[in-house]
Amino acid sequence: MQMQEIVIAVIAAGKALWQDRVNVPELTSLDMPDYALRRTFMVDTQVRPSDVTKFPIIDAMLSVPREVYVPREKREAAYVGENIEFAPGRVILEPRTLAKMLDGLAISGGELVLDIGAGYGYSAAVIARMAEAVIAVEDDGDRVAEAQGALTEQGADGVIMHEAPLNEGAPEHGPYDVIVIEGGIADVPPAIADQLKEGGRIAALFMDGALGTVRIGYKQHGVITWRFSFNASAPVLPGYEKTTEFAL
């Protein structure tokens, strides 16, 4: 048998073996959860029904393994339709909220994004599949290291984790085309607004008690103008509380 025939035979045998495996239903258990199936179910039941149809967002959320970017003890809840708490007053935003924020921002290739309150890196990994690069800010050194490790392991080379107070951002890497704030806020600190490029966009979840509204801001002539996008809820991030003013 000629070498070419041997190679063809090996490829054919490999394809037949692969086809056999495809046709055999995959057994799942609590010990071996089918995260890929859960990811598809998340997109089909939480993202698409929320009027998020842009292909880059759908593709990113189908591709990025959300379970990798949550604390190990929370992995079984990685795809539920609610915020996942990972520290007191801190959450990973529910898939619907993140997807609709990204839909309103319409991030495109070539853009630099500041992701504030990125947690363990999930949002940054999703955004990196649409943007040129992402600077993801977290205020805990251990969390930053764990997130950067997960991002590197998953090949998310376009993300840099940056340790800093959340209300300071990362001015040394800016200005930014887009800013995403991954949590509730009462006000946008001036230091964050200053890091947004002229003509840039920002997504923020403004909380009023237990209720919140996501707004998309557009910076023109140094001023951010806000437009209502949708309702959502999340704890207010540290440093983003309402400033108390005292009358004299």
NORHUZI-V475658 format. One record per residue. N is the residue number from 1. OMEGA is omega in whole degrees, 0 to 359 (none if undefined). Layout:
n=<N	N>
omega=<OMEGA	OMEGA>
This chain:
n=<1	2	3	4	5	6	7	8	9	10	11	12	13	14	15	16	17	18	19	20	21	22	23	24	25	26	27	28	29	30	31	32	33	34	35	36	37	38	39	40	41	42	43	44	45	46	47	48	49	50	51	52	53	54	55	56	57	58	59	60	61	62	63	64	65	66	67	68	69	70	71	72	73	74	75	76	77	78	79	80	81	82	83	84	85	86	87	88	89	90	91	92	93	94	95	96	97	98	99	100	101	102	103	104	105	106	107	108	109	110	111	112	113	114	115	116	117	118	119	120	121	122	123	124	125	126	127	128	129	130	131	132	133	134	135	136	137	138	139	140	141	142	143	144	145	146	147	148	149	150	151	152	153	154	155	156	157	158	159	160	161	162	163	164	165	166	167	168	169	170	171	172	173	174	175	176	177	178	179	180	181	182	183	184	185	186	187	188	189	190	191	192	193	194	195	196	197	198	199	200	201	202	203	204	205	206	207	208	209	210	211	212	213	214	215	216	217	218	219	220	221	222	223	224	225	226	227	228	229	230	231	232	233	234	235	236	237	238	239	240	241	242	243	244	245	246	247	248>
omega=<179	182	181	180	179	180	180	180	179	179	180	179	178	179	180	179	178	181	178	181	179	184	179	180	180	179	179	177	178	180	181	182	179	183	180	178	178	181	178	179	178	181	184	184	183	187	182	180	179	177	173	185	180	184	181	179	179	181	181	183	172	187	186	181	184	182	180	188	173	176	185	183	180	188	178	181	188	187	177	183	178	177	178	180	178	176	180	179	180	181	164	185	177	183	181	183	180	183	182	174	182	178	179	182	179	180	179	179	181	182	177	186	172	181	186	182	187	178	181	169	183	182	180	179	178	182	182	179	179	187	175	181	180	170	186	187	172	186	181	185	179	180	178	181	180	179	181	177	179	180	179	180	181	178	178	187	182	182	172	175	186	180	179	171	186	181	176	181	180	186	182	179	185	2	188	175	184	173	176	179	189	180	180	176	169	179	172	179	178	180	178	179	180	182	178	179	169	183	182	181	178	176	181	179	182	182	174	188	180	183	180	176	174	177	176	181	180	184	178	180	176	183	178	176	187	175	178	177	180	179	177	180	176	177	179	181	175	182	181	177	180	179	179	179	181	178	178	none>
